[in-house]
Structures are given as C-alpha cells and as structure tokens.
C-alpha cells in the first residue's frame, strides 16, 4: 500500500508545508526512511518535493534542511531585487508590445529568478533520485508544469519501472529524469517568473490548468493521499465587504492566482470525498469489476489567514519590491494583499508560516500517526 504526499503551489506560502512536515518527522517512530512512497509537487511545492524525494532515505534530515532554507530565506535569494533590475523588466515588458508581445532573450517576466536556480542546484542533489528509487526508498516523484504551446498539464515523473505513462483530458504523465529545469518550470508563475524551455516547448507554473491536482498520485499507484493545503478557505466563510473603489491590478491578479493554486485543489478534495462515499456503498465484486477503490485522504488545512499575515510582514520586503507592490495595489488599501502573500520571500514571514504549519499539524497528531501507520480501508 502506497502513501502519497501532495505539495501544492503557493509561492512563499509553501513555507507552511515545512511546518507540517516538521511535525510529521517528530511524530514518526521511525526516524529514517520517508513515510511517503510517492511525492507530488507543483509550483513552489515542487522545490520541497524534490528535496524530500532526493533524500528519501533520511526524511528528518531533509525536512531539517528545508526548514533551515526557508527560515533564512530572503527575496534576493529568489530573484534580483534592485531598482535597476525591476525597471529593466518593466521596460522589456513594455517593449514587447511593439513586437507582437514577444520578448528577445530571456522570456517575459517581472522578476529574474536566476538566484533561485542557483539555490536549487546547491540544496537538491538530483543524482541521488535514481538511487532512492532503485533502493525502494521512493516509488516515484512527479512535478507538474503547464505547456504554453499545447495547453496541456504535464506531469513529469521519475519512478519505478512498474509505472506506465498516462494520457487523459488535457493531462499527460511523462517518464523522464527529473532535474532542476522541471522544478523551475513548475514554479514559473506567469508574468512574475520567466517560462522555462524543456525540449521543444516552454512551460509555466504547474498550478495553471491543473484541474485535478491529486490525479497524478493516483496514476502513480497511491492508495492514500496526505495533502497539505495552502488556504483555509474550505473552512472559512467568504466575506463580501463594501468597497469604495474598483479592483486594483494586484487584486485582480491575486484572485486569478487564488483560482489556480487553491480552487482546483479544494474542488478535487471534495470530488474525492464524494467518490469515496460512492465506492464504500459498492460490494467488493462491484469494485473489482469497475476497478475502483476508496482512497484514504488526510488534509492539513491552514488555520492562518495568509493575506492578513502578509500585511503584517510586507514591510520586510526590499524597498524596490515595496514600491512595485504599492504601485499595483498589492496592499490592504488596494485590496491586493493576497498577491503579496505569494511573493513575500522573507525569513520572518516564512518562519511564522512554518510555526503555523507545525501548530496545525500537531493539533491533528493522532490523525497523522493513524493515517501513516494504518492500512487503507
């Protein structure tokens, strides 16, 4: 029976995942091998997924490394932050308007995330991934990205030879040797970070058009899904506040990002829960005939409101980033604080997210232990 870990996107919000994983590592009686046979990462969750997979033989050490990385993170370790760099990107974007929206050289993006690629190469040893699979510490790692030309959601996976590639509506599973390019492609948030070319196509953030975030894990053979969310919206009431101005650019863009990172996962969770209820009503013969089975699910939902928290820590951003966010309305006054919560790559904000993730997971400690140790229903 195989257990899958689902790490969704969310930019800086992915620091929350580290707090949950830290709690898991402390709760496990076995302090060595990863409790997750399959690890699926999307967007910034792909970075966490890659590190965990490449060090699947020592789960606590991998989590500790990620905690150190996120706890000491600054914006200039993720992207260039100077006024000059930001202005060059803006002028390049404007210049593309006169060339059919196409830029020469580096793909269009507001921020140059070259430092992130360098950090990824330093902290993730992709050469270990094959040996982790061969020694059966790991069944598979998958990284999802969107092909800009095809419009397909591609799941790049490296895993056991028993896994077959798959193809379904707008989704493909492709066997390959996963490396840093797949991670950089998966977290290439459109307009923010540049697209990445893999073979013949450019790819962007994997959360885009990922209508079924948990399907990859099921294709890879998962019987149980451990999902770490990046929003508490599933348990909170949506508020309709009276506004005095039209939506700012950041507010519009923030809602578009929310729809990519949050809505699809929440809907997929609800769909899986309904499917489980349906499968449990069937007899064993009916399940076997239709090739369906209940899939055990445990989701850790954040209790923290990311937008509110980002507002408290946004002043730690470099001055060039604060100016840019203020211009486009990514603040409480402009109604676009949600956008800031995704790009606030600063250690104090990330540390608070780690603390919240740890706290939320510990509140579900009994459920987590039972989920990891028990066989699926």
C-alpha positions, 0 to 999 in steps of 0.5 A, a space after each residue: 500500500 502506497 502513501 502519497 504526499 501532495 505539495 501544492 503551489 503557493 509561492 512563499 506560502 509553501 513555507 507552511 508545508 515545512 511546518 507540517 512536515 516538521 511535525 510529521 518527522 517528530 511524530 514518526 517512530 521511525 526516524 529514517 526512511 520517508 513515510 511517503 512512497 510517492 511525492 507530488 509537487 507543483 509550483 513552489 511545492 515542487 522545490 520541497 518535493 524534490 528535496 524530500 524525494 532526493 533524500 528519501 532515505 533520511 526524511 528528518 534530515 531533509 525536512 531539517 534542511 528545508 526548514 533551515 532554507 526557508 527560515 533564512 530565506 530572503 527575496 534576493 535569494 529568489 530573484 534580483 531585487 534592485 531598482 535597476 533590475 525591476 525597471 529593466 523588466 518593466 521596460 522589456 515588458 513594455 517593449 514587447 508590445 511593439 513586437 507582437 508581445 514577444 520578448 528577445 532573450 530571456 522570456 517575459 517576466 517581472 522578476 529574474 529568478 536566476 538566484 533561485 536556480 542557483 539555490 536549487 542546484 546547491 540544496 537538491 542533489 538530483 543524482 541521488 533520485 535514481 538511487 532512492 528509487 532503485 533502493 525502494 526508498 521512493 516509488 516515484 516523484 512527479 512535478 507538474 508544469 503547464 505547456 504554453 504551446 499545447 495547453 496541456 498539464 504535464 506531469 513529469 515523473 521519475 519512478 519505478 519501472 512498474 509505472 506506465 505513462 498516462 494520457 487523459 483530458 488535457 493531462 499527460 504523465 511523462 517518464 523522464 529524469 527529473 532535474 532542476 529545469 522541471 522544478 523551475 518550470 513548475 514554479 514559473 508563475 506567469 508574468 512574475 517568473 520567466 517560462 522555462 524551455 524543456 525540449 521543444 516547448 516552454 512551460 509555466 507554473 504547474 498550478 495553471 490548468 491543473 484541474 485535478 491536482 491529486 490525479 497524478 498520485 493516483 496514476 502513480 499507484 497511491 492508495 492514500 493521499 496526505 495533502 497539505 493545503 495552502 488556504 483555509 478557505 474550505 473552512 472559512 466563510 467568504 466575506 463580501 465587504 463594501 468597497 469604495 473603489 474598483 479592483 486594483 491590478 494586484 487584486 485582480 491578479 491575486 484572485 486569478 492566482 487564488 483560482 489556480 493554486 487553491 480552487 482546483 485543489 479544494 474542488 478535487 478534495 471534495 470530488 474525492 470525498 464524494 467518490 469515496 462515499 460512492 465506492 464504500 456503498 459498492 460490494 467488493 465484486 462491484 469494485 473489482 469489476 469497475 476497478 475502483 477503490 476508496 482512497 484514504 485522504 488526510 488534509 492539513 488545512 491552514 488555520 492562518 489567514 495568509 493575506 492578513 499575515 502578509 500585511 503584517 510582514 510586507 514591510 520586510 520586503 526590499 524597498 524596490 519590491 515595496 514600491 512595485 507592490 504599492 504601485 499595483 495595489 498589492 496592499 490592504 488599501 488596494 485590496 491586493 494583499 493576497 498577491 503579496 502573500 505569494 511573493 513575500 520571500 522573507 525569513 520572518 514571514 516564512 518562519 511564522 508560516 512554518 510555526 503555523 504549519 507545525 501548530 496545525 499539524 500537531 493539533 491533528 497528531 493522532 490523525 497523522 500517526 493513524 493515517 501513516 501507520 494504518 492500512 487503507 480501508 
